[in-house]
Amino acid sequence: MSKKTKPQKKEMKLPVKVATAKALKQLDYKLEEIADMLGISYKTAWRYTNKETPETWEKFVQDVVIL
């Protein structure tokens, strides 16, 4: 019998997490909700939402908020 394995969880790259956290914050999600969605701590969610983002990711944040 073959042993069933769980599919590997793909991790988001740091710039993607930061940009996603910022976009969610601009959409009025609470830090607790952002942390839960991204699988990070409250403190990390706070750091991500207050972190500088590269210009390339800033456009992503703006595009998501406009949708």
N, C-alpha and C positions, 0 to 999 in steps of 0.2 A: 504494500500500500504506500502511496506517496503522501508525504506530509504536506498539509495545506499551509501556505505561508501568506502573511498579510502583504498587500502591495506596498512598495516603498513609498513613503510620504515625500513628496518633492518640496524642498525648502525654497522659499523665495530668496532672491539675492537682497542684500541690505538696501541698496538704492530703491528697489521695488517696494520693500516694506515701509521705508521712510515715506516715499511718495504716496503710497496707499494710506498710511496713517494720516498724513496731512490732508489728503482728499476727504477722508471720512470725517476728520475734525471740521473741515470747512462745510461739510454737509450736516453739521450739528450732532454728530454722534458723540457720546460721552466717552471719556478715556477708558472706562471699564469695558464698554462695548467694543472699542477698538482693540484693546488688549485681548479680549476673548476671541474676536474674529481672527486676529493675526497669530494667536497662540503665544502671546508674549505677556510679560508682567505689566502691571499698571505703570510702574516706574519707567520701564522701557518705552511704553506707549507715550508717556509724557516727553521723554527725551526725543523720540522720533518726531513728534508733532512740533517740537521746538528746535529741531536741527536744521541747519542750512542744507538746501538741496541744490544740486547742480542744475544749471539752466535746462539741460535736456530733460530732466525729470520734472522740473517746474511746469513745463508745458503739459506734461501728462496730468499733473494735479489739476490744472486749469481746465483741461478737456473733460476730465471726469466730473468736475463740479458743474460745468456747463450742461452736461447731459441731463 
